[in-house]
Amino acid sequence: MTSNQRLNVKIALIVGLLGASIWLAFPLNKKINLGLDLRGGMHLVLRVDMSKLSADAKNDAVERAIEIVRNRIDEFGVSEPLIQRQGTDQIVVQLPGVTDRERAKDLIGKTALLEFKLVNDKPQDLTDAAAGKVPDGFDYVKDEEGRAVLLSKTASLTGQAVKDASVGIDQYGLPAVKLTFNEKGIDAFAKLTGEHINERLAIVLDGKIHSAPAIRSKIDSGEAEITRGGGFGVEEANDLRIVLRSGALPAPMNIEEERTIGPLLGADSIRTGVKASIIGTLAVFVFMIIYYLFSGVVACIALSLNFLFILACMGYFHATLTLPGIAGIVLTLGMAVDANVLISERIREELKLGKSLFAGIQTGYAKALSAIFDSNFTTLIAAFFLFQFGTGPIRGFALTLTIGLLASMFTAIFVTKAIFELTLTNKNFKSLKMLQFIGETKFDFIAKRKIFYALSSLVIIIGLVSFFKKGKDAYGIDFSGGQLQEYSFTKPVAVDTMRAILKEAGISDGSIQQFKEDPKIVMIRTSVDTADAVAAQLKKNLADNPFEVLRVENVGPVAGKELQKKALMALGLSLLGILFYVAYRFKHFNFAIAGVIALFHDVLVTLGILALTGKQIDLLIVTALLTIAGYSINDTIVIYDRVRENMRAQRKLTLAQIINLSVNQTLSRSILTSGVTLLAVSALFFWGGAILHNFAFSLLVGFISGVYSTVFIASPLVLAWSKNKK
């Protein structure tokens, strides 16, 4: 295949993907769900019936129910729900983008108590039962076809023995639910079936017999099947799979309230956030075009395709888009510039060596490839573990991050190169000009490393002392819980007006919602013991709009203990994955350990600055910290790649000299990529409004710390670790 033929294939592939992406992404309102903050959704209040529970079981029944409901909603495919304890025995659930409300209610509220019970088929016992003399230890009930059955009162096996559930096809070609037992369940089921051959075993869910097949032999395969006369519907079988995988509720739940909630954000807040996102994107585009000229135009085309590919993937997965999600996409585009800058700077270096335009472009791409792949792959490792072990918002963040990284790698490496190759076919294209603000530097980073170690240690220690001194006050309502206040006004009050009133009352962490059925009712979630201050401020600001306090109740954290535990486990496994991958790629653990230390450095610096500036940790801040961690290691890997290259080419230099040379060679790229990303973040900070302010502030601090730690901490630590190892 000739070079022209290969180019034609590349262009055809790009055009094909472009068409497919447009088809998958549009119309946006049908392909992508809007989150609670942008559109609102379904609002349920569930009460856990604890009347039949023991005192010990009551203590954690609601918390267990919350985690089971969260797992069911995750499996159901609803992203970004709000699930929160209210009072002593209630759970608030808010779901964005739900169209089949009855199905959602049934899925959430089903107890899902699975039991395997033996059936007594002795004729005499059945006759006695029909006459009203039911044998001890049995219940006289109806099966799925209405036939009388003597069913054991005691379950021989329960759903606790089930490890997994999946939808399959039974012997009649109808949908069925396949069960896989855990280790204890395999042994128990084998023993049960071995001891009761030729007897019937009923599979009972929430007191209803679904099937009662005869045991023909001992079953030690660790599998069973739930069928029903006439078969399940596909959706019904899938819902049953979800509830069985999630586990049984500790007690029945009743739906006490069902309403449609309005968006968490007012119209002004949404407009402000979207405006800031547009400004951030345009700022990145303008800089790239001014600084890199034609290469910048090529990069902007790649970034536009990147944005389209992200929307297409979100449309394919029917993802939920929130305002922070929009900001996250803009941020992903800012980070995607990294690969384009790296390629442009590599091409610049090759052209300076006197190579032809064709050779410079080819070599520039070849040399940039390893750094782009390694830096993005380390972040993909983190995203994989966050998606695998995270839940709710953590999984949503991981999915968006993965889509953005894969799209940016494809557009930067494949699409931009195809555009350059197409341009090279034009004989008038003979040069590639770029501006250069930062020339070659010869700073001795290694000699000054102890100064920067001391400076970082001082900032981290001061910040952490402030953070731990605050105790529970360091955490926002998402982690510490708070108070739910509901007011009924004479006339409707705009959400943005309510937000301004809360700000006057000194409350910055409140979330505000209206009910679509009655917009005069406003619900506020805020810190504990703020009801009096809110009511007083409302009377002052809305003197002409009398209101009634409908209720004031304590609510639990949005991120419960189980969610926090999963998030920490996902983060820990991510760091281990990054550690081992970097060690493998760079053949030494000193690179990996130094990179992870720099990552921790950036997260700790950000946490400390947040504490010193009086900002609380919420789920949005956690998302920012995860982004900082991914960006930090991304930047560090690029310098490590240059160190690796120079270790091969400059064998006469010491490791200290190679590190200094590598950092100086990549300094302009580090400053440029961080600067461009900061353009996008600064737009969110200055024009994103109150909702995005703390999120953007965290990113500003973290990204500045990231470029600092990459240059002054991670690289010198490679040398320090190498010396200690000797």
Buried (B, 14 or more C-beta within 10 A) or exposed (E): EEEEEEBEEBBEEBEEBBEEBEEBBBEEEEBBBBBBBBBBBBBBBBBBBBEEBEEEEBEEBBBBBBBBBBBBBBBBEBBBBBBBBBBEBBBBBBBBBBEEEEBBBEBBBBBBBBBBBBBBBEEEBBEBBEEEEBBEEBEBBEBBEEEEBBBBEEBBBBBEBBBEBBBEEBEEEBBBBBBBBBEEBBBBBBBBBEEBEEBBBBBBBBEEBBBBEEBEEBBEEBBBBBBBEEBBEEEBBBBBBBBBBBBBBBBBBEEEEEBEBBBBBBEBBBEBBBBBBBBBBEBBBEBBBEBBBBBBBBBBBBBBBBBBBBBBBBBBBBBBBBBBBBBBBBBBBBBBBBBBBBBBBBBBBBBEEEBEBEEBBBBBBEBBBBBBBBBBBBBBBBBBBBBBBBBBBBBBBBBBBBBBBBBBBBBBBBBBBBBBBBBBEEEEEEEBEBEEEEEEEEEEBBEEBEEBBEEBEEBBEBBBEBBEEBEEEBBBBBBBBBBBBBBEBEEEBBBBBBBBBBEEBEBBBBBBBBBBEEBBBBBBBBBEEBBEBBBEBBEEBBEEBEBEEEEBBBBBBBBBEBBEEBBEBBBEBBBEBBBEBBBEBBEBBBBBBBBBBBBBBBBBBBBBBBBBEEBBBBBBBBBBBBBBBBBBBBBBBBBBBBBBBBBEEEEEBEBBBBBBBBBBBBBBBBBBBBBBBBBBBBBBBEBBBBBBBBBBBBBBBBBBBBBBBBBBBBBBBBBBBBEEEE
